[in-house]
């Protein structure tokens, strides 16, 4: 079983920045990908970015140039640096661990951007 825990959310003013963390633990496989998603109230979950096990990254168009996904000094922690945040970015941000058929989600961390 794999546990996924997000942290780093909070309240920030429009134009501000936050750095979210995603920590995976438990019975992780040797190779896995991490994705970041968000879900705003009343909306569908939205894909943001993915860090592949080989180090490649992919971003959804709306966050390209503002968000950066990267791995920390230990493989099991992945960050999402978010710059120039906007009020419409207010949502619960969730992290997904994916390795073949194995898939785990965290509960998310709330990000609120005030205007």
N, CA, C and O atoms as a MOPAC input file, in Angstrom:
PM7 MOZYME 1SCF
protein

 N      0.84000 1    -1.18700 1     0.00000 1
 C      0.00000 1     0.00000 1     0.00000 1
 C      0.87900 1     1.24200 1     0.00000 1
 O      1.88600 1     1.30400 1     0.70500 1
 N      0.49200 1     2.21700 1    -0.78800 1
 C      1.26100 1     3.45400 1    -0.91500 1
 C      0.46100 1     4.59800 1    -0.30300 1
 O     -0.72800 1     4.76100 1    -0.57600 1
 N      1.12700 1     5.37600 1     0.52000 1
 C      0.49700 1     6.55700 1     1.10000 1
 C      1.02400 1     7.80300 1     0.39600 1
 O      2.20800 1     7.91500 1     0.08000 1
 N      0.11300 1     8.72400 1     0.16400 1
 C      0.46000 1     9.98100 1    -0.49600 1
 C     -0.04600 1    11.12000 1     0.37900 1
 O     -1.22800 1    11.16200 1     0.72200 1
 N      0.83300 1    12.03600 1     0.73800 1
 C      0.45600 1    13.15100 1     1.59700 1
 C      0.93700 1    14.45100 1     0.98200 1
 O      2.11900 1    14.61700 1     0.68000 1
 N     -0.00300 1    15.37000 1     0.80100 1
 C      0.32700 1    16.69500 1     0.27800 1
 C      0.41000 1    17.69100 1     1.42100 1
 O     -0.24200 1    17.53100 1     2.45200 1
 N      1.21100 1    18.71200 1     1.22400 1
 C      1.30500 1    19.79500 1     2.19400 1
 C      1.76800 1    21.06600 1     1.48600 1
 O      2.18900 1    21.04400 1     0.33000 1
 N      1.67400 1    22.17100 1     2.22000 1
 C      2.18100 1    23.42800 1     1.67300 1
 C      1.11900 1    24.39300 1     1.20500 1
 O      1.43000 1    25.51300 1     0.79800 1
 N     -0.13900 1    23.97300 1     1.25700 1
 C     -1.19700 1    24.87800 1     0.83200 1
 C     -1.39600 1    25.99900 1     1.83800 1
 O     -0.80100 1    26.00700 1     2.91500 1
 N     -2.24300 1    26.93700 1     1.46400 1
 C     -2.52100 1    28.04700 1     2.35500 1
 C     -3.19800 1    29.17700 1     1.62800 1
 O     -3.69900 1    29.01800 1     0.51500 1
 N     -3.20500 1    30.32500 1     2.27800 1
 C     -3.81400 1    31.53400 1     1.71500 1
 C     -2.70800 1    32.43500 1     1.18200 1
 O     -1.73000 1    32.71700 1     1.87400 1
 N     -2.88000 1    32.87700 1    -0.04900 1
 C     -1.88400 1    33.74500 1    -0.66600 1
 C     -2.60600 1    34.80700 1    -1.48800 1
 O     -3.70100 1    34.56900 1    -1.99900 1
 N     -2.00400 1    35.94500 1    -1.60900 1
 C     -2.60400 1    37.02100 1    -2.41400 1
 C     -2.36300 1    36.77100 1    -3.89900 1
 O     -1.42500 1    36.07300 1    -4.28700 1
 N     -3.22300 1    37.35100 1    -4.70700 1
 C     -3.05800 1    37.25100 1    -6.15600 1
 C     -1.67100 1    37.73500 1    -6.55900 1
 O     -1.21600 1    38.78900 1    -6.11400 1
 N     -1.01200 1    36.96200 1    -7.39800 1
 C      0.35600 1    37.27900 1    -7.80400 1
 C      1.41200 1    36.62100 1    -6.95100 1
 O      2.59800 1    36.65800 1    -7.27900 1
 N      0.98700 1    36.01800 1    -5.85800 1
 C      1.91200 1    35.37700 1    -4.94000 1
 C      2.31500 1    33.98700 1    -5.39500 1
 O      1.95200 1    33.53300 1    -6.48000 1
 N      3.07900 1    33.32100 1    -4.53000 1
 C      3.61400 1    32.00200 1    -4.85900 1
 C      3.45400 1    31.04600 1    -3.68600 1
 O      3.41100 1    31.46000 1    -2.52700 1
 N      3.36900 1    29.78500 1    -4.00300 1
 C      3.35000 1    28.71300 1    -3.00700 1
 C      4.14100 1    27.54200 1    -3.54700 1
 O      4.24800 1    27.34800 1    -4.75800 1
 N      4.69300 1    26.76800 1    -2.63300 1
 C      5.39900 1    25.54700 1    -2.99800 1
 C      4.72000 1    24.39600 1    -2.28200 1
 O      4.74900 1    24.31100 1    -1.05400 1
 N      4.11200 1    23.51500 1    -3.05200 1
 C      3.42800 1    22.35300 1    -2.49500 1
 C      4.37500 1    21.15300 1    -2.48700 1
 O      5.25500 1    21.02200 1    -3.33900 1
 N      4.17000 1    20.29700 1    -1.51300 1
 C      4.96600 1    19.07900 1    -1.40000 1
 C      4.07000 1    17.86300 1    -1.50400 1
 O      2.92800 1    17.87400 1    -1.04400 1
 N      4.59900 1    16.81300 1    -2.11300 1
 C      3.91500 1    15.52900 1    -2.20600 1
 C      4.89500 1    14.47000 1    -1.73200 1
 O      5.93600 1    14.25100 1    -2.35200 1
 N      4.56000 1    13.82500 1    -0.64600 1
 C      5.44600 1    12.79300 1    -0.10700 1
 C      4.76300 1    11.43900 1    -0.23300 1
 O      3.62800 1    11.26100 1     0.21000 1
 N      5.45700 1    10.49900 1    -0.83400 1
 C      4.93500 1     9.14300 1    -0.95700 1
 C      5.72200 1     8.22900 1    -0.03400 1
 O      6.92400 1     8.40100 1     0.16800 1
 N      5.02100 1     7.26300 1     0.51400 1
 C      5.66700 1     6.31300 1     1.42600 1
 C      4.94000 1     4.98400 1     1.33200 1
 O      3.91600 1     4.85700 1     0.66000 1
 N      5.48600 1     4.01000 1     2.01400 1
 C      4.88700 1     2.68500 1     1.98900 1
 C      5.53100 1     1.81300 1     0.93900 1
 O      6.72700 1     1.93200 1     0.67100 1
 N      4.75500 1     0.94700 1     0.35000 1
 C      5.27500 1    -0.04800 1    -0.58200 1
 C      5.33300 1     0.51900 1    -2.00700 1
 O      4.64800 1     0.04500 1    -2.91300 1
 N      6.16500 1     1.54000 1    -2.17300 1
 C      6.31500 1     2.12400 1    -3.50200 1
 C      7.16300 1     1.20600 1    -4.37600 1
 O      8.05600 1     0.51000 1    -3.89100 1
 N      6.87100 1     1.21800 1    -5.65100 1
 C      7.66200 1     0.45600 1    -6.60400 1
 C      8.90600 1     1.26500 1    -6.97100 1
 O      8.99700 1     2.45300 1    -6.66200 1
 N      9.85200 1     0.61700 1    -7.62700 1
 C     11.12100 1     1.29900 1    -7.90400 1
 C     10.96700 1     2.43200 1    -8.90900 1
 O     11.72300 1     3.40200 1    -8.87200 1
 N     10.00600 1     2.31700 1    -9.79600 1
 C      9.79400 1     3.35200 1   -10.79900 1
 C      8.34800 1     3.82500 1   -10.72200 1
 O      7.42100 1     3.01900 1   -10.78700 1
 N      8.16300 1     5.11000 1   -10.58600 1
 C      6.80500 1     5.64400 1   -10.53600 1
 C      6.78500 1     7.10000 1   -10.98500 1
 O      7.79700 1     7.80000 1   -10.97700 1
 N      5.60900 1     7.51300 1   -11.37000 1
 C      5.39200 1     8.88700 1   -11.81800 1
 C      4.53500 1     9.59800 1   -10.78700 1
 O      3.76000 1     8.97100 1   -10.06500 1
 N      4.68300 1    10.91300 1   -10.72600 1
 C      3.88000 1    11.72500 1    -9.82900 1
 C      3.16800 1    12.79900 1   -10.64200 1
 O      3.77700 1    13.49400 1   -11.45600 1
 N      1.89300 1    12.91400 1   -10.40700 1
 C      1.12000 1    13.95700 1   -11.07400 1
 C      0.44800 1    14.86400 1   -10.05800 1
 O      0.08600 1    14.44200 1    -8.96000 1
 N      0.29400 1    16.10900 1   -10.44900 1
 C     -0.44300 1    17.07300 1    -9.62300 1
 C     -1.74400 1    17.43800 1   -10.32900 1
 O     -1.78100 1    17.62900 1   -11.54400 1
 N     -2.80300 1    17.52900 1    -9.54100 1
 C     -4.13100 1    17.87100 1   -10.03400 1
 C     -4.74400 1    18.87600 1    -9.06700 1
 O     -4.24400 1    19.07800 1    -7.96100 1
 N     -5.81900 1    19.49200 1    -9.49400 1
 C     -6.56500 1    20.35500 1    -8.58400 1
 C     -8.05500 1    20.22300 1    -8.88500 1
 O     -8.47300 1    19.87900 1    -9.99000 1
 N     -8.82300 1    20.51200 1    -7.85400 1
 C    -10.27500 1    20.49800 1    -8.02400 1
 C    -10.86400 1    21.68000 1    -7.29300 1
 O    -10.76200 1    21.79200 1    -6.07100 1
 N    -11.47700 1    22.55200 1    -8.05100 1
 C    -12.15800 1    23.71200 1    -7.48300 1
 C    -13.59200 1    23.32400 1    -7.15900 1
 O    -14.12800 1    22.37900 1    -7.73800 1
 N    -14.20900 1    24.04200 1    -6.24400 1
 C    -15.59700 1    23.71800 1    -5.87800 1
 C    -16.51000 1    23.71700 1    -7.08800 1
 O    -16.52500 1    24.66500 1    -7.87300 1
 N    -17.26900 1    22.64300 1    -7.22700 1
 C    -18.23500 1    22.56200 1    -8.31400 1
 C    -17.64600 1    22.26700 1    -9.67900 1
 O    -18.35200 1    22.29600 1   -10.68700 1
 N    -16.34400 1    21.98200 1    -9.71200 1
 C    -15.69200 1    21.72300 1   -11.00200 1
 C    -15.06500 1    20.33200 1   -11.02600 1
 O    -14.87700 1    19.69100 1    -9.99300 1
 N    -14.74900 1    19.89100 1   -12.24300 1
 C    -14.08500 1    18.61000 1   -12.42000 1
 C    -12.62500 1    18.71400 1   -11.97700 1
 O    -12.04000 1    19.79700 1   -11.96600 1
 N    -12.05900 1    17.58700 1   -11.61900 1
 C    -10.63700 1    17.56600 1   -11.29400 1
 C     -9.84300 1    17.90000 1   -12.55600 1
 O    -10.15500 1    17.42400 1   -13.64700 1
 N     -8.82600 1    18.71700 1   -12.38700 1
 C     -8.05300 1    19.23500 1   -13.51000 1
 C     -6.60000 1    18.78800 1   -13.38400 1
 O     -5.98200 1    18.91400 1   -12.32700 1
 N     -6.07600 1    18.26900 1   -14.47800 1
 C     -4.66600 1    17.86400 1   -14.51400 1
 C     -3.78800 1    19.10400 1   -14.61300 1
 O     -4.11500 1    20.05500 1   -15.32300 1
 N     -2.66300 1    19.08500 1   -13.88700 1
 C     -1.74900 1    20.22700 1   -13.90400 1
 C     -0.38600 1    19.86500 1   -14.48100 1
 O      0.09200 1    20.50900 1   -15.41400 1
 N      0.22800 1    18.84300 1   -13.92500 1
 C      1.60900 1    18.53800 1   -14.31700 1
 C      1.95200 1    17.11000 1   -13.91900 1
 O      1.31400 1    16.51500 1   -13.05100 1
 N      2.97000 1    16.58000 1   -14.57500 1
 C      3.44200 1    15.23300 1   -14.25000 1
 C      4.95800 1    15.18600 1   -14.31100 1
 O      5.58400 1    15.79100 1   -15.18000 1
 N      5.52300 1    14.46500 1   -13.38200 1
 C      6.96300 1    14.18300 1   -13.37400 1
 C      7.12600 1    12.68500 1   -13.57900 1
 O      6.74400 1    11.87800 1   -12.73100 1
 N      7.70200 1    12.33100 1   -14.72200 1
 C      7.91600 1    10.91700 1   -15.01700 1
 C      9.13500 1    10.42400 1   -14.23800 1
 O      9.98600 1    11.20600 1   -13.81400 1
 N      9.19100 1     9.13000 1   -14.06800 1
 C     10.29600 1     8.54600 1   -13.29100 1
 C     11.64400 1     8.84900 1   -13.93900 1
 O     12.66100 1     8.93200 1   -13.25000 1
 N     11.65500 1     9.01500 1   -15.26600 1
 C     12.92200 1     9.28600 1   -15.97000 1
 C     13.30900 1    10.76800 1   -15.91700 1
 O     14.32300 1    11.16700 1   -16.48900 1
 N     12.51100 1    11.56800 1   -15.23900 1
 C     12.84800 1    12.97400 1   -15.06200 1
 C     12.14100 1    13.92400 1   -16.00900 1
 O     12.20200 1    15.14100 1   -15.83200 1
 N     11.47600 1    13.38400 1   -17.00500 1
 C     10.74500 1    14.24800 1   -17.93300 1
 C      9.53400 1    14.85200 1   -17.24000 1
 O      8.96900 1    14.26200 1   -16.31900 1
 N      9.14600 1    16.02600 1   -17.69300 1
 C      7.99100 1    16.70700 1   -17.11500 1
 C      6.99800 1    17.08100 1   -18.20200 1
 O      7.34600 1    17.21300 1   -19.37500 1
 N      5.76900 1    17.24600 1   -17.78400 1
 C      4.69300 1    17.63600 1   -18.70100 1
 C      3.76800 1    18.57500 1   -17.94500 1
 O      3.49900 1    18.37300 1   -16.76100 1
 N      3.28200 1    19.60400 1   -18.63500 1
 C      2.41000 1    20.58300 1   -17.99800 1
 C      1.15200 1    20.82200 1   -18.82000 1
 O      1.16600 1    20.77300 1   -20.05000 1
 N      0.07900 1    21.08000 1   -18.11200 1
 C     -1.14000 1    21.51300 1   -18.76000 1
 C     -0.91200 1    22.95700 1   -19.22300 1
 O     -0.21200 1    23.72300 1   -18.56300 1
 N     -1.49900 1    23.31200 1   -20.34200 1
 C     -1.21600 1    24.62200 1   -20.94800 1
 C     -1.46200 1    25.79000 1   -20.01000 1
 O     -0.70800 1    26.76300 1   -20.02700 1
 N     -2.49500 1    25.71300 1   -19.19700 1
 C     -2.85900 1    26.84600 1   -18.34700 1
 C     -1.79600 1    27.17300 1   -17.29600 1
 O     -1.77400 1    28.28500 1   -16.76700 1
 N     -0.92100 1    26.22100 1   -16.99100 1
 C      0.06200 1    26.46800 1   -15.93000 1
 C      1.49600 1    26.53100 1   -16.45000 1
 O      2.42400 1    26.79700 1   -15.68500 1
 N      1.67800 1    26.29100 1   -17.73200 1
 C      3.02800 1    26.35100 1   -18.29900 1
 C      3.63300 1    27.72200 1   -18.06600 1
 O      2.98700 1    28.74300 1   -18.30200 1
 N      4.85500 1    27.74100 1   -17.60800 1
 C      5.54800 1    28.99700 1   -17.36300 1
 C      5.30600 1    29.55900 1   -15.97500 1
 O      6.04500 1    30.43800 1   -15.53200 1
 N      4.28800 1    29.07300 1   -15.28100 1
 C      4.00800 1    29.55100 1   -13.92400 1
 C      4.24600 1    28.48100 1   -12.86600 1
 O      4.65700 1    28.79400 1   -11.74900 1
 N      3.99200 1    27.22700 1   -13.20900 1
 C      4.15600 1    26.11500 1   -12.27500 1
 C      5.34900 1    25.26700 1   -12.70400 1
 O      5.61000 1    25.08600 1   -13.89300 1
 N      6.06600 1    24.75300 1   -11.70500 1
 C      7.19100 1    23.86700 1   -11.97100 1
 C      7.10100 1    22.65600 1   -11.06100 1
 O      6.95400 1    22.78800 1    -9.84600 1
 N      7.19000 1    21.47900 1   -11.65700 1
 C      7.18900 1    20.24700 1   -10.88400 1
 C      8.61800 1    19.71800 1   -10.84400 1
 O      9.30000 1    19.66800 1   -11.86800 1
 N      9.06100 1    19.32800 1    -9.66100 1
 C     10.42600 1    18.83900 1    -9.55100 1
 C     10.55500 1    17.92900 1    -8.33900 1
 O      9.74600 1    17.96600 1    -7.41100 1
 N     11.59400 1    17.11900 1    -8.38100 1
 C     11.83000 1    16.17700 1    -7.28800 1
 C     12.80300 1    16.79100 1    -6.30200 1
 O     13.70800 1    17.53200 1    -6.68600 1
 N     12.61200 1    16.47800 1    -5.02900 1
 C     13.50600 1    16.95300 1    -4.00400 1
 C     14.77700 1    16.11700 1    -3.94500 1
 O     15.07300 1    15.35200 1    -4.86300 1
 N     15.51300 1    16.27000 1    -2.86900 1
 C     16.76300 1    15.52900 1    -2.71900 1
 C     16.51000 1    14.03700 1    -2.51000 1
 O     17.39600 1    13.21700 1    -2.75200 1
 N     15.32400 1    13.69000 1    -2.06800 1
 C     14.94900 1    12.28200 1    -1.95900 1
 C     13.84600 1    11.99700 1    -2.96400 1
 O     12.98200 1    12.83800 1    -3.21400 1
 N     13.88500 1    10.81800 1    -3.52700 1
 C     12.97500 1    10.48500 1    -4.62000 1
 C     11.51200 1    10.55400 1    -4.19800 1
 O     10.63800 1    10.82400 1    -5.02100 1
 N     11.24800 1    10.31300 1    -2.92900 1
 C      9.86000 1    10.17700 1    -2.51800 1
 C      9.16100 1    11.51200 1    -2.25500 1
 O      8.00400 1    11.52500 1    -1.83500 1
 N      9.83500 1    12.62100 1    -2.49200 1
 C      9.19800 1    13.92500 1    -2.31200 1
 C      9.25400 1    14.69800 1    -3.62900 1
 O     10.32000 1    14.90200 1    -4.21000 1
 N      8.08700 1    15.11500 1    -4.07500 1
 C      7.97800 1    15.88100 1    -5.31700 1
 C      7.28000 1    17.19300 1    -4.98900 1
 O      6.31700 1    17.22700 1    -4.22300 1
 N      7.77600 1    18.25900 1    -5.57600 1
 C      7.24800 1    19.57900 1    -5.29300 1
 C      6.52600 1    20.15400 1    -6.49900 1
 O      6.77100 1    19.77300 1    -7.64400 1
 N      5.62900 1    21.08500 1    -6.20400 1
 C      5.00800 1    21.88500 1    -7.25400 1
 C      5.16700 1    23.34400 1    -6.84600 1
 O      4.49100 1    23.83200 1    -5.94000 1
 N      6.07400 1    24.02500 1    -7.53200 1
 C      6.26600 1    25.45200 1    -7.29000 1
 C      5.25900 1    26.21200 1    -8.14300 1
 O      5.21300 1    26.05200 1    -9.36200 1
 N      4.46500 1    27.02700 1    -7.49400 1
 C      3.41500 1    27.76200 1    -8.19700 1
 C      3.66900 1    29.25300 1    -8.04300 1
 O      3.68100 1    29.77700 1    -6.92900 1
 N      3.87000 1    29.92500 1    -9.15300 1
 C      4.12800 1    31.35500 1    -9.14900 1
 C      2.98200 1    32.10200 1    -9.81900 1
 O      2.19900 1    31.53300 1   -10.57900 1
 N      2.90900 1    33.38900 1    -9.51300 1
 C      1.89200 1    34.26100 1   -10.11700 1
 C      0.50000 1    33.63100 1   -10.00500 1
 O     -0.21400 1    33.48000 1   -10.99700 1
 N      0.14100 1    33.27700 1    -8.79400 1
 C     -1.15700 1    32.64500 1    -8.57400 1
 C     -2.29500 1    33.63200 1    -8.77900 1
 O     -2.15800 1    34.83200 1    -8.54500 1
 N     -3.41500 1    33.09200 1    -9.21900 1
 C     -4.59000 1    33.90400 1    -9.51400 1
 C     -5.76500 1    33.40200 1    -8.68100 1
 O     -5.77600 1    32.24300 1    -8.26500 1
 N     -6.74700 1    34.25700 1    -8.43600 1
 C     -7.89800 1    33.80800 1    -7.63800 1
 C     -8.56700 1    32.55500 1    -8.20800 1
 O     -9.07500 1    31.72200 1    -7.45700 1
 N     -8.56500 1    32.42500 1    -9.53200 1
 C     -9.19900 1    31.24600 1   -10.13800 1
 C     -8.39000 1    29.96900 1    -9.91900 1
 O     -8.85200 1    28.88200 1   -10.26700 1
 N     -7.20300 1    30.08200 1    -9.35100 1
 C     -6.41200 1    28.90900 1    -9.01700 1
 C     -6.79900 1    28.33300 1    -7.65500 1
 O     -6.24000 1    27.32400 1    -7.22700 1
 N     -7.74800 1    28.96800 1    -6.97900 1
 C     -8.21400 1    28.45500 1    -5.69600 1
 C     -8.82900 1    27.08100 1    -5.88800 1
 O     -9.73800 1    26.89600 1    -6.69700 1
 N     -8.31500 1    26.11400 1    -5.12600 1
 C     -8.75900 1    24.72600 1    -5.29300 1
 C     -8.07500 1    23.85700 1    -4.24900 1
 O     -7.20000 1    24.31000 1    -3.51100 1
 N     -8.49400 1    22.60500 1    -4.20800 1
 C     -7.75600 1    21.58600 1    -3.46100 1
 C     -6.78500 1    20.93500 1    -4.43900 1
 O     -7.18100 1    20.43100 1    -5.49000 1
 N     -5.52300 1    20.95600 1    -4.07700 1
 C     -4.47400 1    20.42100 1    -4.93800 1
 C     -4.09400 1    19.02000 1    -4.44000 1
 O     -3.77100 1    18.81900 1    -3.27000 1
 N     -4.14500 1    18.07300 1    -5.36300 1
 C     -3.91000 1    16.67700 1    -5.02100 1
 C     -2.75700 1    16.10700 1    -5.81900 1
 O     -2.43600 1    16.56100 1    -6.91700 1
 N     -2.15900 1    15.11100 1    -5.23600 1
 C     -1.01900 1    14.44300 1    -5.82800 1
 C     -1.39500 1    12.99800 1    -6.13000 1
 O     -2.11000 1    12.35600 1    -5.36000 1
 N     -0.90900 1    12.49700 1    -7.25200 1
 C     -1.19300 1    11.12100 1    -7.65900 1
 C      0.09300 1    10.34900 1    -7.87200 1
 O      0.98900 1    10.79800 1    -8.58600 1
 N      0.17600 1     9.19300 1    -7.25200 1
 C      1.28300 1     8.25800 1    -7.46500 1
 C      0.81300 1     7.22300 1    -8.48500 1
 O     -0.27200 1     6.65800 1    -8.35000 1
 N      1.63200 1     6.98000 1    -9.50000 1
 C      1.23400 1     6.04600 1   -10.53700 1
 C      2.42000 1     5.18700 1   -10.95400 1
 O      3.48600 1     5.69900 1   -11.29800 1
 N      2.21700 1     3.87100 1   -10.91800 1
 C      3.25200 1     2.93900 1   -11.35900 1
 C      2.55800 1     1.71700 1   -11.91400 1
 O      2.13100 1     0.84300 1   -11.16000 1
 N      2.44300 1     1.64800 1   -13.23100 1
 C      1.72500 1     0.55000 1   -13.84700 1
 C      0.29400 1     0.52800 1   -13.35400 1
 O     -0.40400 1     1.53900 1   -13.42300 1
 N     -0.15100 1    -0.62000 1   -12.85400 1
 C     -1.53300 1    -0.70600 1   -12.37500 1
 C     -1.73900 1    -0.10400 1   -10.99100 1
 O     -2.87200 1     0.01500 1   -10.52500 1
 N     -0.64200 1     0.27800 1   -10.33300 1
 C     -0.73400 1     0.82400 1    -8.98300 1
 C     -0.97900 1     2.31800 1    -9.04100 1
 O     -0.28700 1     3.04600 1    -9.75200 1
 N     -1.96400 1     2.76700 1    -8.29200 1
 C     -2.38600 1     4.14900 1    -8.37000 1
 C     -2.87200 1     4.58700 1    -6.98700 1
 O     -3.73800 1     3.93700 1    -6.40100 1
 N     -2.31900 1     5.68200 1    -6.46400 1
 C     -2.75200 1     6.17400 1    -5.15400 1
 C     -2.88400 1     7.68400 1    -5.17400 1
 O     -2.14200 1     8.38500 1    -5.86300 1
 N     -3.84500 1     8.16800 1    -4.40600 1
 C     -4.11200 1     9.60500 1    -4.31500 1
 C     -3.97400 1    10.07400 1    -2.87600 1
 O     -4.26400 1     9.33900 1    -1.93200 1
 N     -3.52700 1    11.30500 1    -2.73100 1
 C     -3.55300 1    11.93500 1    -1.42900 1
 C     -4.88400 1    12.63100 1    -1.21700 1
 O     -5.72600 1    12.66700 1    -2.11400 1
 N     -5.07000 1    13.18600 1    -0.01800 1
 C     -6.32200 1    13.87800 1     0.29100 1
 C     -6.31700 1    15.31500 1    -0.21500 1
 O     -7.37000 1    15.93900 1    -0.34600 1
 N     -5.15200 1    15.82200 1    -0.49200 1
 C     -5.07200 1    17.15700 1    -1.04600 1
 C     -4.72700 1    18.21600 1    -0.01800 1
 O     -4.80500 1    17.99000 1     1.19000 1
 N     -4.34800 1    19.36900 1    -0.52100 1
 C     -4.05900 1    20.53000 1     0.31500 1
 C     -4.75900 1    21.74500 1    -0.29000 1
 O     -4.71900 1    21.96000 1    -1.50100 1
 N     -5.39100 1    22.52300 1     0.56000 1
 C     -6.19200 1    23.64800 1     0.07600 1
 C     -5.29600 1    24.83800 1    -0.26100 1
 O     -4.43500 1    25.23800 1     0.52200 1
 N     -5.52400 1    25.38400 1    -1.43900 1
 C     -4.86000 1    26.61800 1    -1.84900 1
 C     -5.94100 1    27.65200 1    -2.09200 1
 O     -6.86600 1    27.42100 1    -2.87100 1
 N     -5.82700 1    28.78400 1    -1.43200 1
 C     -6.78100 1    29.86500 1    -1.59500 1
 C     -6.02800 1    31.11900 1    -2.00900 1
 O     -5.10500 1    31.56400 1    -1.32700 1
 N     -6.43800 1    31.67800 1    -3.13500 1
 C     -5.78600 1    32.87800 1    -3.65400 1
 C     -6.77900 1    34.03400 1    -3.56700 1
 O     -7.84700 1    34.00200 1    -4.17800 1
 N     -6.40900 1    35.04300 1    -2.80400 1
 C     -7.29900 1    36.19400 1    -2.63200 1
 C     -6.98100 1    37.27000 1    -3.65600 1
 O     -5.84200 1    37.41800 1    -4.09900 1
 N     -8.01200 1    38.01600 1    -4.01800 1
 C     -7.82600 1    39.06600 1    -5.03400 1
 C     -7.41500 1    40.38500 1    -4.41000 1
 O     -7.21800 1    41.37000 1    -5.12100 1

